[in-house]
Amino acid sequence: MKIKTLSQTILAAGLAFGISSAANAAEKKLMTGASASMLANTCAGCHGTDGASNGPGTPTISGLSVDYFIETMQGFKSGEIPSTIMVRIAKGYSDAEFKAMATHFGKMKFVHAKQTFNKKLAKKGAKIHDKYCEKCHADGGNNKEDDSGVLAGQWTPYLKWTLNDYINFVKDGEGAKREPVKKMKKRLKKMLKKKGQEGVDALLNFYASQQ
């Protein structure tokens, strides 16, 4: 067995200290040791227990993809995504905390809202979804692995307000409205030109029908 030299001992101690310091730094980023469930509990007041919203103005956040959750929270924090409340709330968290919450909620089942809908419009909405939305919101908007968010089963008022933000941006590109990504902007513009507000209503009824 070889005896360690003094320099090797010092190097090993330095590495151990470095690892310990990095771990401590990471822990500080997580509110000095708050668990993911503790962080997630701060969302319950608006988004319901375990992220299952009781509606109608706040979305269900359980079962969302980790990347989508993180990117959305970062968007709120930077102000890129306009909001009356979330912009202020998001500023109180670090990226490490966003990831912890995203992972926590991502392991849960998405809970579909129980709400009324027009069957006739829902049927039309299914066809519109397939043509204009399915490529990004797969499985009829049910696929939680998509980094575009879950649409099926979200509360209609929330979806309506969010979609209106996108639509208003597409129409005039001004004000505190939510800018859609290039692909969505193109498809939304085509859908509006061909189907108008009736198409929007049909889509909303389709997503509400997914229970």
mmCIF file of the C-alpha atoms, coordinates in Angstrom:
data_MODEL
# 
_entry.id   MODEL 
# 
loop_
_atom_site.group_PDB 
_atom_site.id 
_atom_site.type_symbol 
_atom_site.label_atom_id 
_atom_site.label_alt_id 
_atom_site.label_comp_id 
_atom_site.label_asym_id 
_atom_site.label_entity_id 
_atom_site.label_seq_id 
_atom_site.pdbx_PDB_ins_code 
_atom_site.Cartn_x 
_atom_site.Cartn_y 
_atom_site.Cartn_z 
_atom_site.occupancy 
_atom_site.B_iso_or_equiv 
_atom_site.pdbx_formal_charge 
_atom_site.auth_seq_id 
_atom_site.auth_comp_id 
_atom_site.auth_asym_id 
_atom_site.auth_atom_id 
_atom_site.pdbx_PDB_model_num 
ATOM 1   C CA . MET A 1 1   ? 0.000   0.000  0.000   1.00 0.00 ? 1   MET A CA 1 
ATOM 2   C CA . LYS A 1 2   ? 1.375   3.398  -0.952  1.00 0.00 ? 2   LYS A CA 1 
ATOM 3   C CA . ILE A 1 3   ? 1.518   6.126  1.673   1.00 0.00 ? 3   ILE A CA 1 
ATOM 4   C CA . LYS A 1 4   ? -0.082  9.394  0.551   1.00 0.00 ? 4   LYS A CA 1 
ATOM 5   C CA . THR A 1 5   ? 2.215   12.371 0.284   1.00 0.00 ? 5   THR A CA 1 
ATOM 6   C CA . LEU A 1 6   ? 1.362   15.612 2.066   1.00 0.00 ? 6   LEU A CA 1 
ATOM 7   C CA . SER A 1 7   ? 0.465   17.243 -1.247  1.00 0.00 ? 7   SER A CA 1 
ATOM 8   C CA . GLN A 1 8   ? -1.931  14.408 -2.146  1.00 0.00 ? 8   GLN A CA 1 
ATOM 9   C CA . THR A 1 9   ? -3.597  14.702 1.265   1.00 0.00 ? 9   THR A CA 1 
ATOM 10  C CA . ILE A 1 10  ? -4.030  18.450 0.869   1.00 0.00 ? 10  ILE A CA 1 
ATOM 11  C CA . LEU A 1 11  ? -5.425  17.985 -2.661  1.00 0.00 ? 11  LEU A CA 1 
ATOM 12  C CA . ALA A 1 12  ? -7.921  15.379 -1.462  1.00 0.00 ? 12  ALA A CA 1 
ATOM 13  C CA . ALA A 1 13  ? -9.022  17.632 1.370   1.00 0.00 ? 13  ALA A CA 1 
ATOM 14  C CA . GLY A 1 14  ? -9.406  20.522 -1.040  1.00 0.00 ? 14  GLY A CA 1 
ATOM 15  C CA . LEU A 1 15  ? -11.571 18.460 -3.381  1.00 0.00 ? 15  LEU A CA 1 
ATOM 16  C CA . ALA A 1 16  ? -13.738 17.312 -0.490  1.00 0.00 ? 16  ALA A CA 1 
ATOM 17  C CA . PHE A 1 17  ? -14.153 20.884 0.691   1.00 0.00 ? 17  PHE A CA 1 
ATOM 18  C CA . GLY A 1 18  ? -15.041 21.978 -2.841  1.00 0.00 ? 18  GLY A CA 1 
ATOM 19  C CA . ILE A 1 19  ? -17.702 19.299 -3.163  1.00 0.00 ? 19  ILE A CA 1 
ATOM 20  C CA . SER A 1 20  ? -19.104 20.163 0.265   1.00 0.00 ? 20  SER A CA 1 
ATOM 21  C CA . SER A 1 21  ? -19.205 23.882 -0.602  1.00 0.00 ? 21  SER A CA 1 
ATOM 22  C CA . ALA A 1 22  ? -21.006 23.179 -3.891  1.00 0.00 ? 22  ALA A CA 1 
ATOM 23  C CA . ALA A 1 23  ? -23.572 21.056 -2.071  1.00 0.00 ? 23  ALA A CA 1 
ATOM 24  C CA . ASN A 1 24  ? -24.137 23.791 0.497   1.00 0.00 ? 24  ASN A CA 1 
ATOM 25  C CA . ALA A 1 25  ? -24.522 26.381 -2.254  1.00 0.00 ? 25  ALA A CA 1 
ATOM 26  C CA . ALA A 1 26  ? -27.124 24.223 -4.024  1.00 0.00 ? 26  ALA A CA 1 
ATOM 27  C CA . GLU A 1 27  ? -29.018 23.780 -0.765  1.00 0.00 ? 27  GLU A CA 1 
ATOM 28  C CA . LYS A 1 28  ? -29.104 27.538 -0.209  1.00 0.00 ? 28  LYS A CA 1 
ATOM 29  C CA . LYS A 1 29  ? -30.672 27.969 -3.642  1.00 0.00 ? 29  LYS A CA 1 
ATOM 30  C CA . LEU A 1 30  ? -33.473 25.695 -2.471  1.00 0.00 ? 30  LEU A CA 1 
ATOM 31  C CA . MET A 1 31  ? -34.587 28.021 0.328   1.00 0.00 ? 31  MET A CA 1 
ATOM 32  C CA . THR A 1 32  ? -31.998 26.573 2.743   1.00 0.00 ? 32  THR A CA 1 
ATOM 33  C CA . GLY A 1 33  ? -33.237 23.024 2.453   1.00 0.00 ? 33  GLY A CA 1 
ATOM 34  C CA . ALA A 1 34  ? -36.942 23.306 1.582   1.00 0.00 ? 34  ALA A CA 1 
ATOM 35  C CA . SER A 1 35  ? -38.180 20.085 -0.026  1.00 0.00 ? 35  SER A CA 1 
ATOM 36  C CA . ALA A 1 36  ? -39.890 19.993 -3.420  1.00 0.00 ? 36  ALA A CA 1 
ATOM 37  C CA . SER A 1 37  ? -43.230 19.248 -1.759  1.00 0.00 ? 37  SER A CA 1 
ATOM 38  C CA . MET A 1 38  ? -42.831 22.256 0.561   1.00 0.00 ? 38  MET A CA 1 
ATOM 39  C CA . LEU A 1 39  ? -42.151 24.487 -2.441  1.00 0.00 ? 39  LEU A CA 1 
ATOM 40  C CA . ALA A 1 40  ? -45.091 22.986 -4.324  1.00 0.00 ? 40  ALA A CA 1 
ATOM 41  C CA . ASN A 1 41  ? -47.425 23.650 -1.415  1.00 0.00 ? 41  ASN A CA 1 
ATOM 42  C CA . THR A 1 42  ? -47.013 27.383 -1.991  1.00 0.00 ? 42  THR A CA 1 
ATOM 43  C CA . CYS A 1 43  ? -48.913 26.919 -5.286  1.00 0.00 ? 43  CYS A CA 1 
ATOM 44  C CA . ALA A 1 44  ? -51.968 25.259 -3.722  1.00 0.00 ? 44  ALA A CA 1 
ATOM 45  C CA . GLY A 1 45  ? -53.756 28.488 -2.844  1.00 0.00 ? 45  GLY A CA 1 
ATOM 46  C CA . CYS A 1 46  ? -54.387 29.274 -6.516  1.00 0.00 ? 46  CYS A CA 1 
ATOM 47  C CA . HIS A 1 47  ? -53.746 26.014 -8.365  1.00 0.00 ? 47  HIS A CA 1 
ATOM 48  C CA . GLY A 1 48  ? -55.411 23.602 -5.939  1.00 0.00 ? 48  GLY A CA 1 
ATOM 49  C CA . THR A 1 49  ? -54.100 20.712 -3.871  1.00 0.00 ? 49  THR A CA 1 
ATOM 50  C CA . ASP A 1 50  ? -51.347 18.855 -5.751  1.00 0.00 ? 50  ASP A CA 1 
ATOM 51  C CA . GLY A 1 51  ? -51.751 21.326 -8.626  1.00 0.00 ? 51  GLY A CA 1 
ATOM 52  C CA . ALA A 1 52  ? -55.285 20.194 -9.541  1.00 0.00 ? 52  ALA A CA 1 
ATOM 53  C CA . SER A 1 53  ? -57.094 23.492 -10.068 1.00 0.00 ? 53  SER A CA 1 
ATOM 54  C CA . ASN A 1 54  ? -60.629 24.057 -8.867  1.00 0.00 ? 54  ASN A CA 1 
ATOM 55  C CA . GLY A 1 55  ? -60.927 26.715 -11.606 1.00 0.00 ? 55  GLY A CA 1 
ATOM 56  C CA . PRO A 1 56  ? -61.915 28.605 -13.456 1.00 0.00 ? 56  PRO A CA 1 
ATOM 57  C CA . GLY A 1 57  ? -59.198 31.236 -13.925 1.00 0.00 ? 57  GLY A CA 1 
ATOM 58  C CA . THR A 1 58  ? -56.134 29.212 -12.945 1.00 0.00 ? 58  THR A CA 1 
ATOM 59  C CA . PRO A 1 59  ? -54.779 26.201 -14.831 1.00 0.00 ? 59  PRO A CA 1 
ATOM 60  C CA . THR A 1 60  ? -54.063 22.736 -13.497 1.00 0.00 ? 60  THR A CA 1 
ATOM 61  C CA . ILE A 1 61  ? -50.298 22.397 -13.196 1.00 0.00 ? 61  ILE A CA 1 
ATOM 62  C CA . SER A 1 62  ? -50.007 18.742 -12.180 1.00 0.00 ? 62  SER A CA 1 
ATOM 63  C CA . GLY A 1 63  ? -48.738 16.402 -14.869 1.00 0.00 ? 63  GLY A CA 1 
ATOM 64  C CA . LEU A 1 64  ? -47.061 19.071 -17.013 1.00 0.00 ? 64  LEU A CA 1 
ATOM 65  C CA . SER A 1 65  ? -43.710 18.428 -18.668 1.00 0.00 ? 65  SER A CA 1 
ATOM 66  C CA . VAL A 1 66  ? -40.729 19.551 -16.604 1.00 0.00 ? 66  VAL A CA 1 
ATOM 67  C CA . ASP A 1 67  ? -39.296 21.692 -19.405 1.00 0.00 ? 67  ASP A CA 1 
ATOM 68  C CA . TYR A 1 68  ? -42.621 23.432 -20.050 1.00 0.00 ? 68  TYR A CA 1 
ATOM 69  C CA . PHE A 1 69  ? -43.084 24.211 -16.347 1.00 0.00 ? 69  PHE A CA 1 
ATOM 70  C CA . ILE A 1 70  ? -39.574 25.631 -15.989 1.00 0.00 ? 70  ILE A CA 1 
ATOM 71  C CA . GLU A 1 71  ? -39.711 27.697 -19.183 1.00 0.00 ? 71  GLU A CA 1 
ATOM 72  C CA . THR A 1 72  ? -43.095 29.137 -18.217 1.00 0.00 ? 72  THR A CA 1 
ATOM 73  C CA . MET A 1 73  ? -41.923 30.125 -14.753 1.00 0.00 ? 73  MET A CA 1 
ATOM 74  C CA . GLN A 1 74  ? -38.774 31.680 -16.189 1.00 0.00 ? 74  GLN A CA 1 
ATOM 75  C CA . GLY A 1 75  ? -40.970 33.574 -18.649 1.00 0.00 ? 75  GLY A CA 1 
ATOM 76  C CA . PHE A 1 76  ? -43.053 34.966 -15.795 1.00 0.00 ? 76  PHE A CA 1 
ATOM 77  C CA . LYS A 1 77  ? -39.937 35.897 -13.828 1.00 0.00 ? 77  LYS A CA 1 
ATOM 78  C CA . SER A 1 78  ? -38.342 37.775 -16.726 1.00 0.00 ? 78  SER A CA 1 
ATOM 79  C CA . GLY A 1 79  ? -41.627 39.453 -17.668 1.00 0.00 ? 79  GLY A CA 1 
ATOM 80  C CA . GLU A 1 80  ? -41.573 37.846 -21.118 1.00 0.00 ? 80  GLU A CA 1 
ATOM 81  C CA . ILE A 1 81  ? -44.913 36.222 -20.311 1.00 0.00 ? 81  ILE A CA 1 
ATOM 82  C CA . PRO A 1 82  ? -47.371 38.894 -19.116 1.00 0.00 ? 82  PRO A CA 1 
ATOM 83  C CA . SER A 1 83  ? -49.366 38.239 -15.954 1.00 0.00 ? 83  SER A CA 1 
ATOM 84  C CA . THR A 1 84  ? -50.978 40.216 -13.143 1.00 0.00 ? 84  THR A CA 1 
ATOM 85  C CA . ILE A 1 85  ? -49.835 37.899 -10.350 1.00 0.00 ? 85  ILE A CA 1 
ATOM 86  C CA . MET A 1 86  ? -47.352 35.275 -11.546 1.00 0.00 ? 86  MET A CA 1 
ATOM 87  C CA . VAL A 1 87  ? -44.811 37.879 -12.673 1.00 0.00 ? 87  VAL A CA 1 
ATOM 88  C CA . ARG A 1 88  ? -44.446 38.963 -9.042  1.00 0.00 ? 88  ARG A CA 1 
ATOM 89  C CA . ILE A 1 89  ? -44.601 35.464 -7.526  1.00 0.00 ? 89  ILE A CA 1 
ATOM 90  C CA . ALA A 1 90  ? -42.011 33.963 -9.899  1.00 0.00 ? 90  ALA A CA 1 
ATOM 91  C CA . LYS A 1 91  ? -39.415 36.558 -8.927  1.00 0.00 ? 91  LYS A CA 1 
ATOM 92  C CA . GLY A 1 92  ? -39.269 34.995 -5.475  1.00 0.00 ? 92  GLY A CA 1 
ATOM 93  C CA . TYR A 1 93  ? -37.862 31.683 -6.755  1.00 0.00 ? 93  TYR A CA 1 
ATOM 94  C CA . SER A 1 94  ? -34.559 30.516 -8.226  1.00 0.00 ? 94  SER A CA 1 
ATOM 95  C CA . ASP A 1 95  ? -34.108 28.285 -11.279 1.00 0.00 ? 95  ASP A CA 1 
ATOM 96  C CA . ALA A 1 96  ? -33.198 25.421 -8.949  1.00 0.00 ? 96  ALA A CA 1 
ATOM 97  C CA . GLU A 1 97  ? -36.521 25.858 -7.152  1.00 0.00 ? 97  GLU A CA 1 
ATOM 98  C CA . PHE A 1 98  ? -38.390 25.986 -10.475 1.00 0.00 ? 98  PHE A CA 1 
ATOM 99  C CA . LYS A 1 99  ? -36.798 22.650 -11.391 1.00 0.00 ? 99  LYS A CA 1 
ATOM 100 C CA . ALA A 1 100 ? -37.688 21.107 -8.014  1.00 0.00 ? 100 ALA A CA 1 
ATOM 101 C CA . MET A 1 101 ? -41.340 22.159 -8.355  1.00 0.00 ? 101 MET A CA 1 
ATOM 102 C CA . ALA A 1 102 ? -41.479 21.098 -12.011 1.00 0.00 ? 102 ALA A CA 1 
ATOM 103 C CA . THR A 1 103 ? -40.178 17.635 -11.174 1.00 0.00 ? 103 THR A CA 1 
ATOM 104 C CA . HIS A 1 104 ? -42.620 17.329 -8.258  1.00 0.00 ? 104 HIS A CA 1 
ATOM 105 C CA . PHE A 1 105 ? -45.688 18.249 -10.315 1.00 0.00 ? 105 PHE A CA 1 
ATOM 106 C CA . GLY A 1 106 ? -44.425 16.369 -13.374 1.00 0.00 ? 106 GLY A CA 1 
ATOM 107 C CA . LYS A 1 107 ? -44.686 13.057 -11.526 1.00 0.00 ? 107 LYS A CA 1 
ATOM 108 C CA . MET A 1 108 ? -48.364 13.610 -10.822 1.00 0.00 ? 108 MET A CA 1 
ATOM 109 C CA . LYS A 1 109 ? -51.415 12.782 -12.895 1.00 0.00 ? 109 LYS A CA 1 
ATOM 110 C CA . PHE A 1 110 ? -53.066 15.596 -14.836 1.00 0.00 ? 110 PHE A CA 1 
ATOM 111 C CA . VAL A 1 111 ? -56.591 16.092 -13.471 1.00 0.00 ? 111 VAL A CA 1 
ATOM 112 C CA . HIS A 1 112 ? -59.143 17.034 -16.142 1.00 0.00 ? 112 HIS A CA 1 
ATOM 113 C CA . ALA A 1 113 ? -61.668 19.701 -15.151 1.00 0.00 ? 113 ALA A CA 1 
ATOM 114 C CA . LYS A 1 114 ? -65.324 18.645 -15.040 1.00 0.00 ? 114 LYS A CA 1 
ATOM 115 C CA . GLN A 1 115 ? -67.184 21.313 -16.987 1.00 0.00 ? 115 GLN A CA 1 
ATOM 116 C CA . THR A 1 116 ? -70.031 21.773 -19.441 1.00 0.00 ? 116 THR A CA 1 
ATOM 117 C CA . PHE A 1 117 ? -69.512 21.926 -23.208 1.00 0.00 ? 117 PHE A CA 1 
ATOM 118 C CA . ASN A 1 118 ? -71.427 21.960 -26.473 1.00 0.00 ? 118 ASN A CA 1 
ATOM 119 C CA . LYS A 1 119 ? -71.182 18.516 -28.098 1.00 0.00 ? 119 LYS A CA 1 
ATOM 120 C CA . LYS A 1 120 ? -71.765 19.848 -31.600 1.00 0.00 ? 120 LYS A CA 1 
ATOM 121 C CA . LEU A 1 121 ? -69.042 22.453 -31.275 1.00 0.00 ? 121 LEU A CA 1 
ATOM 122 C CA . ALA A 1 122 ? -66.724 19.954 -29.604 1.00 0.00 ? 122 ALA A CA 1 
ATOM 123 C CA . LYS A 1 123 ? -67.021 17.684 -32.632 1.00 0.00 ? 123 LYS A CA 1 
ATOM 124 C CA . LYS A 1 124 ? -66.065 20.549 -34.940 1.00 0.00 ? 124 LYS A CA 1 
ATOM 125 C CA . GLY A 1 125 ? -63.284 21.528 -32.571 1.00 0.00 ? 125 GLY A CA 1 
ATOM 126 C CA . ALA A 1 126 ? -61.747 18.053 -32.768 1.00 0.00 ? 126 ALA A CA 1 
ATOM 127 C CA . LYS A 1 127 ? -61.289 18.450 -36.530 1.00 0.00 ? 127 LYS A CA 1 
ATOM 128 C CA . ILE A 1 128 ? -59.859 21.952 -36.144 1.00 0.00 ? 128 ILE A CA 1 
ATOM 129 C CA . HIS A 1 129 ? -57.430 20.691 -33.506 1.00 0.00 ? 129 HIS A CA 1 
ATOM 130 C CA . ASP A 1 130 ? -56.264 17.865 -35.771 1.00 0.00 ? 130 ASP A CA 1 
ATOM 131 C CA . LYS A 1 131 ? -55.586 20.297 -38.598 1.00 0.00 ? 131 LYS A CA 1 
ATOM 132 C CA . TYR A 1 132 ? -54.017 23.225 -36.783 1.00 0.00 ? 132 TYR A CA 1 
ATOM 133 C CA . CYS A 1 133 ? -52.890 22.159 -33.298 1.00 0.00 ? 133 CYS A CA 1 
ATOM 134 C CA . GLU A 1 134 ? -52.110 18.432 -33.165 1.00 0.00 ? 134 GLU A CA 1 
ATOM 135 C CA . LYS A 1 135 ? -48.472 18.667 -34.295 1.00 0.00 ? 135 LYS A CA 1 
ATOM 136 C CA . CYS A 1 136 ? -47.500 20.570 -31.153 1.00 0.00 ? 136 CYS A CA 1 
ATOM 137 C CA . HIS A 1 137 ? -50.303 19.475 -28.795 1.00 0.00 ? 137 HIS A CA 1 
ATOM 138 C CA . ALA A 1 138 ? -50.361 15.735 -29.478 1.00 0.00 ? 138 ALA A CA 1 
ATOM 139 C CA . ASP A 1 139 ? -53.054 13.210 -28.543 1.00 0.00 ? 139 ASP A CA 1 
ATOM 140 C CA . GLY A 1 140 ? -55.820 15.780 -28.815 1.00 0.00 ? 140 GLY A CA 1 
ATOM 141 C CA . GLY A 1 141 ? -53.980 18.123 -26.449 1.00 0.00 ? 141 GLY A CA 1 
ATOM 142 C CA . ASN A 1 142 ? -53.641 15.386 -23.804 1.00 0.00 ? 142 ASN A CA 1 
ATOM 143 C CA . ASN A 1 143 ? -49.948 14.548 -24.139 1.00 0.00 ? 143 ASN A CA 1 
ATOM 144 C CA . LYS A 1 144 ? -48.217 15.799 -21.023 1.00 0.00 ? 144 LYS A CA 1 
ATOM 145 C CA . GLU A 1 145 ? -44.776 15.121 -22.484 1.00 0.00 ? 145 GLU A CA 1 
ATOM 146 C CA . ASP A 1 146 ? -45.268 17.944 -24.993 1.00 0.00 ? 146 ASP A CA 1 
ATOM 147 C CA . ASP A 1 147 ? -43.332 21.069 -24.137 1.00 0.00 ? 147 ASP A CA 1 
ATOM 148 C CA . SER A 1 148 ? -46.306 23.121 -25.308 1.00 0.00 ? 148 SER A CA 1 
ATOM 149 C CA . GLY A 1 149 ? -48.549 22.478 -22.322 1.00 0.00 ? 149 GLY A CA 1 
ATOM 150 C CA . VAL A 1 150 ? -51.678 20.378 -21.808 1.00 0.00 ? 150 VAL A CA 1 
ATOM 151 C CA . LEU A 1 151 ? -54.856 21.843 -23.357 1.00 0.00 ? 151 LEU A CA 1 
ATOM 152 C CA . ALA A 1 152 ? -57.369 19.022 -23.004 1.00 0.00 ? 152 ALA A CA 1 
ATOM 153 C CA . GLY A 1 153 ? -59.237 19.253 -19.719 1.00 0.00 ? 153 GLY A CA 1 
ATOM 154 C CA . GLN A 1 154 ? -57.953 22.682 -18.722 1.00 0.00 ? 154 GLN A CA 1 
ATOM 155 C CA . TRP A 1 155 ? -60.568 25.142 -17.488 1.00 0.00 ? 155 TRP A CA 1 
ATOM 156 C CA . THR A 1 156 ? -62.285 26.887 -20.413 1.00 0.00 ? 156 THR A CA 1 
ATOM 157 C CA . PRO A 1 157 ? -62.101 30.440 -18.969 1.00 0.00 ? 157 PRO A CA 1 
ATOM 158 C CA . TYR A 1 158 ? -58.336 30.073 -18.455 1.00 0.00 ? 158 TYR A CA 1 
ATOM 159 C CA . LEU A 1 159 ? -57.806 28.711 -21.977 1.00 0.00 ? 159 LEU A CA 1 
ATOM 160 C CA . LYS A 1 160 ? -60.019 31.426 -23.439 1.00 0.00 ? 160 LYS A CA 1 
ATOM 161 C CA . TRP A 1 161 ? -58.119 34.253 -21.750 1.00 0.00 ? 161 TRP A CA 1 
ATOM 162 C CA . THR A 1 162 ? -54.740 32.779 -22.675 1.00 0.00 ? 162 THR A CA 1 
ATOM 163 C CA . LEU A 1 163 ? -55.757 32.136 -26.268 1.00 0.00 ? 163 LEU A CA 1 
ATOM 164 C CA . ASN A 1 164 ? -57.108 35.680 -26.537 1.00 0.00 ? 164 ASN A CA 1 
ATOM 165 C CA . ASP A 1 165 ? -53.692 37.001 -25.485 1.00 0.00 ? 165 ASP A CA 1 
ATOM 166 C CA . TYR A 1 166 ? -52.115 35.065 -28.358 1.00 0.00 ? 166 TYR A CA 1 
ATOM 167 C CA . ILE A 1 167 ? -54.838 36.110 -30.815 1.00 0.00 ? 167 ILE A CA 1 
ATOM 168 C CA . ASN A 1 168 ? -54.525 39.798 -29.926 1.00 0.00 ? 168 ASN A CA 1 
ATOM 169 C CA . PHE A 1 169 ? -50.778 39.619 -30.453 1.00 0.00 ? 169 PHE A CA 1 
ATOM 170 C CA . VAL A 1 170 ? -51.278 37.975 -33.844 1.00 0.00 ? 170 VAL A CA 1 
ATOM 171 C CA . LYS A 1 171 ? -53.735 40.717 -34.803 1.00 0.00 ? 171 LYS A CA 1 
ATOM 172 C CA . ASP A 1 172 ? -51.747 43.793 -33.811 1.00 0.00 ? 172 ASP A CA 1 
ATOM 173 C CA . GLY A 1 173 ? -48.511 42.695 -32.117 1.00 0.00 ? 173 GLY A CA 1 
ATOM 174 C CA . GLU A 1 174 ? -48.755 45.401 -29.470 1.00 0.00 ? 174 GLU A CA 1 
ATOM 175 C CA . GLY A 1 175 ? -49.500 45.742 -25.784 1.00 0.00 ? 175 GLY A CA 1 
ATOM 176 C CA . ALA A 1 176 ? -48.974 43.315 -22.905 1.00 0.00 ? 176 ALA A CA 1 
ATOM 177 C CA . LYS A 1 177 ? -50.110 40.279 -24.847 1.00 0.00 ? 177 LYS A CA 1 
ATOM 178 C CA . ARG A 1 178 ? -48.467 36.870 -25.066 1.00 0.00 ? 178 ARG A CA 1 
ATOM 179 C CA . GLU A 1 179 ? -46.379 36.351 -28.169 1.00 0.00 ? 179 GLU A CA 1 
ATOM 180 C CA . PRO A 1 180 ? -46.793 32.889 -29.736 1.00 0.00 ? 180 PRO A CA 1 
ATOM 181 C CA . VAL A 1 181 ? -43.823 30.990 -31.114 1.00 0.00 ? 181 VAL A CA 1 
ATOM 182 C CA . LYS A 1 182 ? -43.327 31.277 -34.863 1.00 0.00 ? 182 LYS A CA 1 
ATOM 183 C CA . LYS A 1 183 ? -45.031 27.984 -35.719 1.00 0.00 ? 183 LYS A CA 1 
ATOM 184 C CA . MET A 1 184 ? -48.059 28.697 -33.521 1.00 0.00 ? 184 MET A CA 1 
ATOM 185 C CA . LYS A 1 185 ? -48.375 32.229 -34.859 1.00 0.00 ? 185 LYS A CA 1 
ATOM 186 C CA . LYS A 1 186 ? -48.506 30.927 -38.419 1.00 0.00 ? 186 LYS A CA 1 
ATOM 187 C CA . ARG A 1 187 ? -51.075 28.212 -37.697 1.00 0.00 ? 187 ARG A CA 1 
ATOM 188 C CA . LEU A 1 188 ? -53.221 30.452 -35.519 1.00 0.00 ? 188 LEU A CA 1 
ATOM 189 C CA . LYS A 1 189 ? -53.309 33.085 -38.230 1.00 0.00 ? 189 LYS A CA 1 
ATOM 190 C CA . LYS A 1 190 ? -54.457 30.506 -40.789 1.00 0.00 ? 190 LYS A CA 1 
ATOM 191 C CA . MET A 1 191 ? -57.090 29.106 -38.447 1.00 0.00 ? 191 MET A CA 1 
ATOM 192 C CA . LEU A 1 192 ? -58.505 32.538 -37.637 1.00 0.00 ? 192 LEU A CA 1 
ATOM 193 C CA . LYS A 1 193 ? -58.653 33.500 -41.308 1.00 0.00 ? 193 LYS A CA 1 
ATOM 194 C CA . LYS A 1 194 ? -60.536 30.341 -42.216 1.00 0.00 ? 194 LYS A CA 1 
ATOM 195 C CA . LYS A 1 195 ? -62.642 29.647 -39.107 1.00 0.00 ? 195 LYS A CA 1 
ATOM 196 C CA . GLY A 1 196 ? -62.785 32.957 -37.227 1.00 0.00 ? 196 GLY A CA 1 
ATOM 197 C CA . GLN A 1 197 ? -64.230 33.188 -33.701 1.00 0.00 ? 197 GLN A CA 1 
ATOM 198 C CA . GLU A 1 198 ? -66.413 30.140 -34.341 1.00 0.00 ? 198 GLU A CA 1 
ATOM 199 C CA . GLY A 1 199 ? -63.244 28.114 -34.733 1.00 0.00 ? 199 GLY A CA 1 
ATOM 200 C CA . VAL A 1 200 ? -61.936 29.401 -31.413 1.00 0.00 ? 200 VAL A CA 1 
ATOM 201 C CA . ASP A 1 201 ? -65.210 28.522 -29.681 1.00 0.00 ? 201 ASP A CA 1 
ATOM 202 C CA . ALA A 1 202 ? -65.155 25.059 -31.238 1.00 0.00 ? 202 ALA A CA 1 
ATOM 203 C CA . LEU A 1 203 ? -61.619 24.429 -29.996 1.00 0.00 ? 203 LEU A CA 1 
ATOM 204 C CA . LEU A 1 204 ? -62.516 25.521 -26.481 1.00 0.00 ? 204 LEU A CA 1 
ATOM 205 C CA . ASN A 1 205 ? -65.513 23.177 -26.426 1.00 0.00 ? 205 ASN A CA 1 
ATOM 206 C CA . PHE A 1 206 ? -63.372 20.324 -27.722 1.00 0.00 ? 206 PHE A CA 1 
ATOM 207 C CA . TYR A 1 207 ? -60.804 20.744 -24.956 1.00 0.00 ? 207 TYR A CA 1 
ATOM 208 C CA . ALA A 1 208 ? -63.578 21.054 -22.361 1.00 0.00 ? 208 ALA A CA 1 
ATOM 209 C CA . SER A 1 209 ? -65.019 17.747 -23.604 1.00 0.00 ? 209 SER A CA 1 
ATOM 210 C CA . GLN A 1 210 ? -61.820 15.885 -22.632 1.00 0.00 ? 210 GLN A CA 1 
ATOM 211 C CA . GLN A 1 211 ? -62.803 14.773 -19.131 1.00 0.00 ? 211 GLN A CA 1 
# 
